Amino acid sequence: MAPQHSKSGDPARSLALLWRTQEPASRRRGRPGLSVDRIVAAATELADAEGLAALSMRRVAEALGVGTMSLYTYVPGKGELIDLMVDSAYADLDADDRSGTWRERLRRIAHANRALYIRHPWMLQTVTTRLLGPNLIAKYDHELSAVDGLGLSEIEMDSTVNLVNGYVESTVRQTLGAEQVARDSGMDDEQWWRTYDPLLAALVDDSRYPTASRVGTAVGSAHQAVYDPEHEFSFGLERVLDGVQVLVDTRSSGSDQRAG
């Protein structure tokens, strides 16, 4: 999924809207019942259903039953609207639960981010990392708290959070890509393999590819498919956390040696 964030958006205007630091012109001449939040909600619903490419100020206005120009008294344009949509989506994340071990907290954060991207796949097509809205800041603070107090430096804390989030984003892209292939072909994994496995079996010589045949058979038996996104996500996440564990243990060992 290539980023489709509009480059015409004004960061200063987006930040003012994100943090509500200036009175919008809409309060003076806006349409009764219309608001920035209603516009963002309608735009999000449209992007969830049809993707970011379908998003336009005109389509959002149609969904709200108003004229397109009415939206511009609330939001300057599509670029700023997308910034608002992304930050609003982050509000769905629970930033209050800080219970459990660091590993349990990072695991919970990873699963929550994955669920968020699956609910709003268009978020993977946005480029808004410079625009720090209130919900993104809350998300970042919550994620950093999972590794606070472990002896990591501030840079290591940031990199650890980025490592986990990067893993989540990568696997969600793969999962959504597989789902798109299934929609385009009209067949899910199980249907595809049921249809074409006999052909493959006739073409592939197991004795020539013994390891691939053995492993492929085991995977197919376990998952009833060539790929199980739930299993792959959980397996990979645990290996990422194993790597973080090594770093944490190293820092803990270093602290013990200095204390001794």
Backbone as CSV, one residue per row, in Angstrom:
resi,resn,N_x,N_y,N_z,CA_x,CA_y,CA_z,C_x,C_y,C_z
1,MET,0.843,-1.195,0.000,0.000,0.000,0.000,0.878,1.244,0.000
2,ALA,0.834,2.006,-1.054,1.641,3.215,-1.126,0.982,4.339,-0.351
3,PRO,1.780,5.178,0.344,1.208,6.304,1.068,0.437,7.223,0.141
4,GLN,-0.724,7.685,0.586,-1.536,8.566,-0.220,-1.887,9.845,0.514
5,HIS,-1.126,10.150,1.546,-1.405,11.372,2.285,-1.214,12.582,1.377
6,SER,-2.184,13.475,1.354,-2.096,14.662,0.517,-0.952,15.552,0.974
7,LYS,-0.095,15.971,0.031,1.024,16.842,0.364,0.607,18.310,0.364
8,SER,-0.660,18.567,0.045,-1.113,19.949,-0.008,-1.612,20.441,1.350
9,GLY,-1.700,19.523,2.312,-2.179,19.904,3.632,-1.214,20.846,4.331
10,ASP,-1.749,21.790,5.062,-0.938,22.772,5.796,-0.715,22.259,7.219
11,PRO,0.537,21.908,7.595,0.790,21.382,8.938,0.311,22.315,10.042
12,ALA,0.475,23.619,9.853,0.050,24.568,10.885,-1.455,24.496,11.092
13,ARG,-2.201,24.386,9.997,-3.662,24.282,10.122,-4.064,22.948,10.747
14,SER,-3.369,21.878,10.338,-3.679,20.571,10.918,-3.444,20.567,12.420
15,LEU,-2.303,21.118,12.840,-1.996,21.150,14.265,-3.006,21.990,15.036
16,ALA,-3.425,23.106,14.448,-4.423,23.942,15.112,-5.737,23.193,15.288
17,LEU,-6.114,22.395,14.283,-7.347,21.610,14.370,-7.181,20.442,15.341
18,LEU,-6.031,19.768,15.277,-5.790,18.627,16.148,-5.853,19.018,17.620
19,TRP,-5.268,20.160,17.940,-5.199,20.600,19.328,-6.282,21.625,19.677
20,ARG,-7.110,21.963,18.677,-8.225,22.914,18.874,-7.706,24.213,19.500
21,THR,-6.636,24.756,18.925,-6.019,25.944,19.517,-6.575,27.258,18.983
22,GLN,-7.370,27.186,17.923,-7.967,28.416,17.439,-9.418,28.179,17.078
23,GLU,-10.207,29.206,17.229,-11.633,29.091,16.972,-11.871,28.927,15.480
24,PRO,-12.523,27.834,15.074,-12.754,27.635,13.649,-13.784,28.620,13.119
25,ALA,-13.625,28.956,11.856,-14.589,29.857,11.220,-15.987,29.262,11.249
26,SER,-16.070,27.928,11.374,-17.361,27.243,11.370,-18.286,27.733,12.477
27,ARG,-17.705,28.174,13.596,-18.561,28.638,14.689,-19.302,29.926,14.318
28,ARG,-18.720,30.648,13.356,-19.346,31.910,12.978,-20.320,31.747,11.820
29,ARG,-19.953,30.858,10.848,-20.814,30.776,9.673,-21.091,29.339,9.242
30,GLY,-20.817,28.382,10.127,-21.008,26.986,9.771,-22.470,26.575,9.766
31,ARG,-22.707,25.403,9.207,-24.054,24.858,9.112,-24.444,24.262,10.462
32,PRO,-25.636,24.561,10.982,-26.066,24.008,12.272,-26.023,22.472,12.261
33,GLY,-25.511,21.889,13.320,-25.437,20.434,13.425,-24.186,19.826,12.844
34,LEU,-23.446,20.603,12.063,-22.204,20.113,11.485,-21.041,20.487,12.405
35,SER,-20.028,19.622,12.457,-18.864,19.879,13.318,-17.661,19.147,12.752
36,VAL,-16.495,19.509,13.239,-15.272,18.824,12.823,-15.363,17.337,13.147
37,ASP,-15.858,17.007,14.322,-15.946,15.604,14.729,-16.884,14.810,13.829
38,ARG,-18.014,15.399,13.430,-18.952,14.709,12.534,-18.322,14.497,11.168
39,ILE,-17.590,15.472,10.695,-16.921,15.352,9.400,-15.873,14.247,9.453
40,VAL,-15.085,14.219,10.522,-14.049,13.190,10.678,-14.686,11.804,10.756
41,ALA,-15.772,11.675,11.492,-16.445,10.377,11.622,-16.973,9.899,10.267
42,ALA,-17.577,10.795,9.495,-18.105,10.425,8.180,-16.975,10.045,7.232
43,ALA,-15.878,10.790,7.279,-14.735,10.501,6.418,-14.112,9.155,6.782
44,THR,-14.020,8.868,8.059,-13.459,7.598,8.519,-14.323,6.434,8.062
45,GLU,-15.629,6.582,8.175,-16.549,5.525,7.741,-16.392,5.271,6.241
46,LEU,-16.239,6.324,5.474,-16.059,6.187,4.030,-14.746,5.488,3.709
47,ALA,-13.653,5.909,4.372,-12.345,5.299,4.117,-12.324,3.840,4.564
48,ASP,-12.989,3.520,5.673,-13.059,2.134,6.133,-13.735,1.246,5.090
49,ALA,-14.792,1.779,4.473,-15.596,0.986,3.542,-14.966,0.893,2.154
50,GLU,-14.352,1.991,1.693,-13.929,2.048,0.291,-12.454,2.354,0.085
51,GLY,-11.727,2.641,1.147,-10.312,2.943,1.009,-10.044,4.429,0.878
52,LEU,-8.797,4.778,1.072,-8.416,6.183,1.072,-8.571,6.820,-0.308
53,ALA,-8.412,6.028,-1.355,-8.528,6.571,-2.707,-9.931,7.107,-2.985
54,ALA,-10.930,6.564,-2.293,-12.315,7.001,-2.505,-12.650,8.260,-1.721
55,LEU,-11.765,8.666,-0.822,-12.046,9.804,0.047,-11.911,11.120,-0.712
56,SER,-12.923,11.948,-0.606,-12.876,13.309,-1.157,-13.809,14.169,-0.330
57,MET,-13.593,15.439,-0.371,-14.477,16.345,0.358,-15.901,16.229,-0.171
58,ARG,-16.036,16.028,-1.478,-17.374,15.893,-2.067,-18.088,14.658,-1.536
59,ARG,-17.377,13.509,-1.484,-18.004,12.280,-0.992,-18.393,12.406,0.471
60,VAL,-17.554,13.047,1.263,-17.876,13.241,2.677,-19.102,14.134,2.821
61,ALA,-19.161,15.195,2.029,-20.310,16.100,2.078,-21.593,15.362,1.700
62,GLU,-21.514,14.509,0.693,-22.687,13.732,0.293,-23.150,12.825,1.430
63,ALA,-22.200,12.203,2.115,-22.555,11.314,3.233,-23.247,12.076,4.357
64,LEU,-22.870,13.340,4.522,-23.457,14.168,5.587,-24.692,14.924,5.125
65,GLY,-24.981,14.860,3.815,-26.153,15.552,3.291,-26.005,17.057,3.262
66,VAL,-24.787,17.528,3.010,-24.542,18.973,2.951,-23.781,19.295,1.668
67,GLY,-23.679,20.573,1.353,-22.895,20.993,0.212,-21.406,20.886,0.509
68,THR,-20.614,20.603,-0.511,-19.176,20.432,-0.319,-18.539,21.652,0.321
69,MET,-18.940,22.840,-0.114,-18.323,24.060,0.406,-18.568,24.232,1.897
70,SER,-19.624,23.610,2.425,-19.900,23.713,3.858,-18.769,23.124,4.690
71,LEU,-18.099,22.088,4.147,-17.033,21.425,4.899,-15.826,22.328,5.080
72,TYR,-15.595,23.202,4.116,-14.384,24.013,4.147,-14.403,25.091,5.234
73,THR,-15.552,25.327,5.842,-15.590,26.251,6.976,-15.160,25.544,8.260
74,TYR,-14.969,24.221,8.168,-14.526,23.429,9.321,-13.128,22.862,9.122
75,VAL,-12.877,22.325,7.907,-11.607,21.680,7.590,-11.095,22.263,6.274
76,PRO,-9.838,22.743,6.234,-9.333,23.412,5.033,-9.280,22.537,3.785
77,GLY,-9.036,21.231,3.956,-8.933,20.376,2.786,-8.721,18.921,3.152
78,LYS,-8.532,18.095,2.137,-8.405,16.652,2.341,-7.167,16.303,3.166
79,GLY,-6.064,16.985,2.941,-4.844,16.674,3.686,-5.031,16.842,5.173
80,GLU,-5.603,17.968,5.562,-5.852,18.210,6.983,-6.890,17.233,7.531
81,LEU,-7.870,16.876,6.696,-8.895,15.926,7.128,-8.274,14.570,7.459
82,ILE,-7.349,14.115,6.627,-6.697,12.831,6.887,-5.902,12.877,8.185
83,ASP,-5.226,13.992,8.436,-4.500,14.138,9.708,-5.453,13.984,10.892
84,LEU,-6.613,14.591,10.790,-7.612,14.500,11.857,-8.146,13.078,11.995
85,MET,-8.346,12.407,10.874,-8.851,11.032,10.896,-7.884,10.095,11.604
86,VAL,-6.597,10.241,11.303,-5.589,9.369,11.913,-5.557,9.567,13.421
87,ASP,-5.505,10.807,13.859,-5.427,11.059,15.297,-6.700,10.604,15.991
88,SER,-7.842,10.789,15.338,-9.105,10.335,15.920,-9.118,8.817,16.081
89,ALA,-8.570,8.105,15.092,-8.523,6.641,15.176,-7.693,6.173,16.358
90,TYR,-6.611,6.899,16.671,-5.775,6.515,17.802,-6.524,6.615,19.127
91,ALA,-7.581,7.392,19.153,-8.367,7.518,20.384,-9.039,6.201,20.752
92,ASP,-9.160,5.275,19.785,-9.782,3.971,20.065,-8.897,3.085,20.928
93,LEU,-7.607,3.391,20.977,-6.684,2.558,21.748,-6.819,2.837,23.237
94,ASP,-6.750,1.789,24.034,-6.835,1.931,25.491,-5.460,2.286,26.039
95,ALA,-5.303,3.528,26.456,-4.010,3.976,26.983,-3.984,3.963,28.511
96,ASP,-4.974,3.346,29.139,-5.068,3.363,30.600,-4.520,2.095,31.249
97,ASP,-4.589,0.970,30.548,-4.177,-0.306,31.140,-2.657,-0.421,31.103
98,ARG,-2.033,-0.269,32.255,-0.575,-0.384,32.348,-0.192,-1.526,33.290
99,SER,-1.051,-2.514,33.397,-0.809,-3.642,34.299,0.071,-4.691,33.619
100,GLY,0.594,-5.615,34.415,1.367,-6.734,33.893,2.838,-6.427,33.748
101,THR,3.584,-7.427,33.301,5.018,-7.280,33.063,5.236,-6.469,31.786
102,TRP,6.485,-6.042,31.568,6.762,-5.281,30.349,6.425,-6.100,29.113
103,ARG,6.683,-7.404,29.176,6.413,-8.257,28.023,4.913,-8.360,27.770
104,GLU,4.141,-8.501,28.827,2.685,-8.556,28.677,2.142,-7.234,28.137
105,ARG,2.725,-6.128,28.592,2.259,-4.820,28.132,2.578,-4.616,26.650
106,LEU,3.797,-4.958,26.241,4.152,-4.815,24.830,3.326,-5.747,23.951
107,ARG,3.052,-6.935,24.437,2.221,-7.865,23.682,0.814,-7.289,23.494
108,ARG,0.277,-6.728,24.571,-1.066,-6.128,24.505,-1.073,-4.936,23.543
109,ILE,-0.027,-4.130,23.588,0.086,-2.976,22.695,0.144,-3.435,21.238
110,ALA,0.918,-4.470,20.967,1.046,-4.974,19.601,-0.292,-5.468,19.067
111,HIS,-1.006,-6.218,19.876,-2.306,-6.742,19.425,-3.313,-5.606,19.239
112,ALA,-3.259,-4.598,20.091,-4.182,-3.469,19.956,-3.902,-2.689,18.681
113,ASN,-2.629,-2.464,18.372,-2.273,-1.767,17.138,-2.664,-2.576,15.910
114,ARG,-2.466,-3.871,15.985,-2.855,-4.724,14.855,-4.362,-4.643,14.611
115,ALA,-5.137,-4.717,15.682,-6.599,-4.629,15.538,-7.008,-3.275,14.967
116,LEU,-6.296,-2.209,15.376,-6.611,-0.875,14.879,-6.378,-0.791,13.372
117,TYR,-5.253,-1.311,12.898,-4.957,-1.271,11.465,-5.941,-2.125,10.665
118,ILE,-6.364,-3.229,11.229,-7.317,-4.082,10.518,-8.680,-3.401,10.431
119,ARG,-9.049,-2.658,11.485,-10.307,-1.893,11.439,-10.210,-0.736,10.453
120,HIS,-9.038,-0.131,10.384,-8.839,1.051,9.539,-7.624,0.833,8.637
121,PRO,-7.712,-0.045,7.651,-6.534,-0.355,6.819,-5.985,0.846,6.052
122,TRP,-6.794,1.849,5.821,-6.336,3.056,5.122,-5.242,3.782,5.907
123,MET,-5.148,3.524,7.216,-4.116,4.184,8.016,-2.710,3.816,7.551
124,LEU,-2.575,2.643,6.939,-1.271,2.213,6.449,-0.856,2.989,5.198
125,GLN,-1.762,3.783,4.656,-1.465,4.568,3.458,-1.229,6.042,3.785
126,THR,-1.151,6.362,5.053,-0.986,7.764,5.439,0.440,8.046,5.875
127,VAL,0.832,9.295,5.744,2.147,9.745,6.198,1.913,10.962,7.085
128,THR,1.826,10.713,8.401,1.489,11.803,9.325,2.403,11.822,10.541
129,THR,3.566,11.197,10.429,4.408,11.019,11.616,4.889,12.338,12.213
130,ARG,4.933,13.412,11.429,5.409,14.680,11.964,4.324,15.426,12.724
131,LEU,3.084,15.081,12.484,1.979,15.821,13.087,1.535,15.125,14.369
132,LEU,2.008,15.618,15.474,1.760,14.975,16.763,0.486,15.531,17.381
133,GLY,-0.604,14.825,17.157,-1.871,15.203,17.752,-1.990,14.657,19.160
134,PRO,-3.020,15.050,19.887,-3.157,14.631,21.288,-3.295,13.125,21.468
135,ASN,-4.005,12.464,20.559,-4.187,11.020,20.719,-2.923,10.250,20.350
136,LEU,-2.167,10.753,19.380,-0.896,10.114,19.046,0.101,10.278,20.183
137,ILE,0.130,11.446,20.795,1.019,11.656,21.939,0.634,10.725,23.088
138,ALA,-0.668,10.581,23.348,-1.133,9.677,24.410,-0.735,8.237,24.106
139,LYS,-0.854,7.849,22.840,-0.466,6.501,22.414,1.026,6.274,22.658
140,TYR,1.835,7.229,22.240,3.288,7.124,22.386,3.683,7.059,23.859
141,ASP,3.075,7.882,24.686,3.378,7.883,26.116,3.026,6.541,26.743
142,HIS,1.873,6.009,26.353,1.431,4.717,26.876,2.397,3.602,26.472
143,GLU,2.827,3.617,25.215,3.723,2.569,24.736,5.095,2.661,25.392
144,LEU,5.589,3.864,25.575,6.874,4.026,26.252,6.809,3.547,27.703
145,SER,5.661,3.731,28.334,5.527,3.329,29.735,5.713,1.827,29.908
146,ALA,5.485,1.058,28.833,5.626,-0.398,28.912,7.072,-0.810,29.150
147,VAL,8.024,0.028,28.727,9.437,-0.321,28.879,10.171,0.666,29.787
148,ASP,9.437,1.497,30.479,10.057,2.447,31.397,10.505,1.711,32.664
149,GLY,11.631,2.121,33.208,12.117,1.529,34.453,12.842,0.213,34.284
150,LEU,13.190,-0.153,33.044,13.876,-1.430,32.796,15.383,-1.254,32.652
151,GLY,15.859,-0.022,32.804,17.277,0.234,32.646,17.657,0.637,31.237
152,LEU,16.687,0.747,30.343,16.966,1.167,28.977,17.143,2.677,28.924
153,SER,17.972,3.133,28.000,18.091,4.570,27.791,16.843,5.071,27.084
154,GLU,16.660,6.376,27.060,15.504,6.939,26.378,15.512,6.571,24.894
155,ILE,16.692,6.563,24.280,16.793,6.191,22.869,16.398,4.729,22.675
156,GLU,16.845,3.872,23.585,16.501,2.445,23.493,15.011,2.223,23.727
157,MET,14.416,2.987,24.611,12.973,2.881,24.830,12.215,3.227,23.554
158,ASP,12.601,4.327,22.933,11.958,4.751,21.693,12.144,3.711,20.599
159,SER,13.356,3.189,20.457,13.639,2.207,19.412,12.892,0.897,19.653
160,THR,12.730,0.525,20.909,11.992,-0.699,21.224,10.532,-0.572,20.817
161,VAL,9.934,0.556,21.145,8.540,0.801,20.745,8.427,0.817,19.222
162,ASN,9.376,1.462,18.545,9.349,1.507,17.089,9.525,0.122,16.479
163,LEU,10.355,-0.713,17.117,10.572,-2.078,16.642,9.268,-2.865,16.671
164,VAL,8.571,-2.804,17.791,7.311,-3.537,17.932,6.268,-3.009,16.952
165,ASN,6.138,-1.680,16.866,5.143,-1.100,15.962,5.477,-1.373,14.502
166,GLY,6.771,-1.361,14.176,7.170,-1.677,12.810,6.843,-3.116,12.445
167,TYR,7.052,-4.027,13.401,6.691,-5.428,13.158,5.187,-5.561,12.917
168,VAL,4.404,-4.886,13.744,2.952,-4.951,13.600,2.537,-4.445,12.219
169,GLU,3.046,-3.293,11.839,2.675,-2.703,10.550,3.029,-3.631,9.393
170,SER,4.223,-4.231,9.454,4.664,-5.123,8.384,3.755,-6.340,8.240
171,THR,3.413,-6.957,9.367,2.585,-8.166,9.292,1.154,-7.846,8.880
172,VAL,0.643,-6.696,9.296,-0.711,-6.319,8.889,-0.758,-6.075,7.381
173,ARG,0.274,-5.435,6.841,0.328,-5.243,5.394,0.274,-6.586,4.670
174,GLN,1.001,-7.566,5.180,1.012,-8.886,4.562,-0.367,-9.539,4.659
175,THR,-0.995,-9.418,5.823,-2.319,-10.011,6.017,-3.352,-9.361,5.098
176,LEU,-3.342,-8.030,5.045,-4.298,-7.321,4.198,-4.041,-7.611,2.723
177,GLY,-2.763,-7.783,2.357,-2.444,-8.132,0.981,-3.004,-9.495,0.607
178,ALA,-2.887,-10.452,1.532,-3.431,-11.784,1.280,-4.953,-11.738,1.159
179,GLU,-5.581,-10.903,1.977,-7.036,-10.763,1.899,-7.460,-10.147,0.570
180,GLN,-6.655,-9.200,0.069,-6.965,-8.582,-1.219,-6.842,-9.597,-2.346
181,VAL,-5.809,-10.438,-2.277,-5.649,-11.495,-3.283,-6.859,-12.426,-3.267
182,ALA,-7.329,-12.762,-2.063,-8.494,-13.645,-1.946,-9.738,-12.996,-2.556
183,ARG,-9.905,-11.689,-2.315,-11.063,-10.997,-2.894,-10.960,-10.942,-4.412
184,ASP,-9.760,-10.655,-4.907,-9.573,-10.545,-6.357,-9.781,-11.883,-7.056
185,SER,-9.343,-12.962,-6.413,-9.451,-14.287,-7.023,-10.802,-14.941,-6.780
186,GLY,-11.511,-14.447,-5.762,-12.793,-15.056,-5.405,-12.642,-16.339,-4.626
187,MET,-11.398,-16.620,-4.175,-11.157,-17.849,-3.418,-10.272,-17.549,-2.219
188,ASP,-10.640,-18.091,-1.054,-9.748,-17.968,0.090,-8.665,-19.038,-0.023
189,ASP,-7.738,-19.064,0.942,-6.611,-20.000,0.880,-7.064,-21.450,0.776
190,GLU,-8.049,-21.790,1.596,-8.516,-23.178,1.616,-9.092,-23.574,0.261
191,GLN,-9.908,-22.687,-0.328,-10.502,-22.981,-1.633,-9.436,-23.065,-2.726
192,TRP,-8.441,-22.145,-2.645,-7.397,-22.137,-3.673,-6.605,-23.429,-3.644
193,TRP,-6.203,-23.849,-2.448,-5.399,-25.058,-2.356,-6.204,-26.317,-2.686
194,ARG,-7.473,-26.306,-2.354,-8.318,-27.452,-2.713,-8.436,-27.574,-4.232
195,THR,-8.431,-26.428,-4.912,-8.562,-26.418,-6.366,-7.260,-26.783,-7.070
196,TYR,-6.140,-26.216,-6.578,-4.883,-26.348,-7.321,-3.871,-27.313,-6.721
197,ASP,-4.137,-27.829,-5.530,-3.186,-28.765,-4.920,-2.973,-30.012,-5.766
198,PRO,-4.020,-30.592,-6.357,-3.774,-31.767,-7.204,-2.831,-31.464,-8.367
199,LEU,-2.959,-30.266,-8.966,-2.073,-29.890,-10.062,-0.642,-29.749,-9.573
200,LEU,-0.460,-29.095,-8.420,0.874,-28.918,-7.862,1.499,-30.261,-7.498
201,ALA,0.686,-31.138,-6.931,1.185,-32.458,-6.535,1.713,-33.229,-7.731
202,ALA,1.075,-33.036,-8.875,1.514,-33.732,-10.087,2.789,-33.115,-10.653
203,LEU,3.009,-31.837,-10.392,4.159,-31.138,-10.953,5.400,-31.210,-10.073
204,VAL,5.209,-31.236,-8.764,6.334,-31.154,-7.832,6.788,-32.545,-7.409
205,ASP,8.077,-32.799,-7.550,8.674,-34.073,-7.155,9.155,-33.956,-5.711
206,ASP,8.478,-34.646,-4.795,8.828,-34.558,-3.377,10.272,-34.978,-3.114
207,SER,10.767,-35.911,-3.880,12.141,-36.380,-3.645,13.163,-35.308,-4.018
208,ARG,12.782,-34.396,-4.885,13.697,-33.319,-5.290,13.692,-32.178,-4.282
209,TYR,12.547,-31.978,-3.620,12.413,-30.919,-2.623,11.929,-31.523,-1.301
210,PRO,12.725,-32.409,-0.702,12.248,-33.168,0.466,11.918,-32.300,1.677
211,THR,12.746,-31.286,1.957,12.501,-30.447,3.134,11.253,-29.592,2.936
212,ALA,11.130,-28.982,1.768,9.958,-28.163,1.479,8.688,-29.005,1.528
213,SER,8.761,-30.219,1.013,7.586,-31.095,1.010,7.189,-31.483,2.429
214,ARG,8.203,-31.825,3.230,7.916,-32.226,4.612,7.326,-31.079,5.418
215,VAL,7.973,-29.912,5.329,7.500,-28.762,6.103,6.156,-28.280,5.576
216,GLY,6.012,-28.222,4.262,4.754,-27.777,3.681,3.591,-28.661,4.081
217,THR,3.817,-29.951,4.127,2.764,-30.889,4.550,2.387,-30.658,6.005
218,ALA,3.400,-30.437,6.863,3.133,-30.196,8.286,2.346,-28.901,8.483
219,VAL,2.732,-27.848,7.759,2.035,-26.563,7.876,0.596,-26.695,7.398
220,GLY,0.409,-27.319,6.257,-0.944,-27.498,5.736,-1.826,-28.290,6.676
221,SER,-1.243,-29.314,7.309,-2.003,-30.125,8.258,-2.370,-29.320,9.504
222,ALA,-1.434,-28.476,9.964,-1.662,-27.701,11.188,-2.656,-26.568,10.973
223,HIS,-2.549,-25.871,9.828,-3.347,-24.664,9.610,-4.480,-24.836,8.613
224,GLN,-4.498,-25.972,7.919,-5.458,-26.161,6.832,-5.331,-25.036,5.800
225,ALA,-4.130,-24.528,5.665,-3.823,-23.462,4.718,-2.313,-23.337,4.654
226,VAL,-1.831,-22.649,3.635,-0.391,-22.476,3.511,0.126,-21.410,4.463
227,TYR,-0.799,-20.576,4.989,-0.389,-19.453,5.834,-1.510,-19.126,6.801
228,ASP,-1.189,-19.046,8.085,-2.168,-18.674,9.107,-1.727,-17.345,9.714
229,PRO,-2.400,-16.245,9.375,-1.945,-14.928,9.844,-1.928,-14.789,11.360
230,GLU,-2.862,-15.411,12.043,-2.895,-15.319,13.504,-1.671,-15.995,14.115
231,HIS,-1.375,-17.185,13.628,-0.210,-17.915,14.146,1.074,-17.170,13.820
232,GLU,1.208,-16.722,12.576,2.440,-16.054,12.161,2.662,-14.769,12.948
233,PHE,1.585,-14.019,13.204,1.724,-12.780,13.961,2.200,-13.071,15.381
234,SER,1.544,-14.013,16.047,1.900,-14.326,17.435,3.303,-14.915,17.530
235,PHE,3.647,-15.802,16.601,4.978,-16.414,16.621,6.060,-15.347,16.432
236,GLY,5.886,-14.484,15.443,6.873,-13.449,15.177,6.984,-12.448,16.305
237,LEU,5.837,-12.087,16.888,5.846,-11.133,17.995,6.640,-11.672,19.171
238,GLU,6.467,-12.942,19.480,7.205,-13.528,20.603,8.706,-13.522,20.334
239,ARG,9.105,-13.697,19.060,10.530,-13.658,18.741,11.064,-12.228,18.854
240,VAL,10.258,-11.240,18.477,10.657,-9.846,18.675,10.836,-9.557,20.163
241,LEU,9.891,-10.029,20.967,9.972,-9.809,22.415,11.146,-10.574,23.025
242,ASP,11.485,-11.719,22.453,12.679,-12.438,22.915,13.919,-11.567,22.720
243,GLY,13.968,-10.877,21.582,15.097,-9.993,21.334,15.147,-8.841,22.321
244,VAL,13.992,-8.269,22.640,13.929,-7.199,23.636,14.365,-7.743,24.992
245,GLN,13.996,-8.993,25.274,14.379,-9.614,26.540,15.895,-9.664,26.697
246,VAL,16.599,-9.981,25.621,18.063,-10.015,25.653,18.608,-8.639,26.020
247,LEU,18.045,-7.590,25.408,18.488,-6.229,25.705,18.214,-5.871,27.164
248,VAL,17.018,-6.184,27.637,16.656,-5.887,29.023,17.568,-6.632,29.987
249,ASP,17.821,-7.915,29.701,18.693,-8.707,30.567,20.111,-8.146,30.587
250,THR,20.572,-7.666,29.430,21.914,-7.083,29.357,22.006,-5.832,30.223
251,ARG,20.999,-4.997,30.154,21.002,-3.778,30.961,20.896,-4.106,32.442
252,SER,20.083,-5.108,32.764,19.922,-5.514,34.157,21.222,-6.083,34.705
253,SER,21.897,-6.892,33.872,23.181,-7.478,34.283,24.226,-6.398,34.507
254,GLY,24.242,-5.410,33.626,25.184,-4.314,33.775,24.945,-3.529,35.050
255,SER,23.680,-3.321,35.397,23.346,-2.595,36.632,23.789,-3.384,37.850
256,ASP,23.603,-4.720,37.802,24.002,-5.548,38.932,25.516,-5.517,39.126
257,GLN,26.251,-5.514,38.013,27.703,-5.512,38.117,28.208,-4.182,38.687
258,ARG,27.580,-3.083,38.246,27.986,-1.774,38.776,27.659,-1.663,40.260
259,ALA,26.491,-2.249,40.622,26.084,-2.181,42.034,27.036,-3.021,42.888
260,GLY,27.518,-4.138,42.321,28.418,-4.997,43.061,29.795,-4.388,43.206
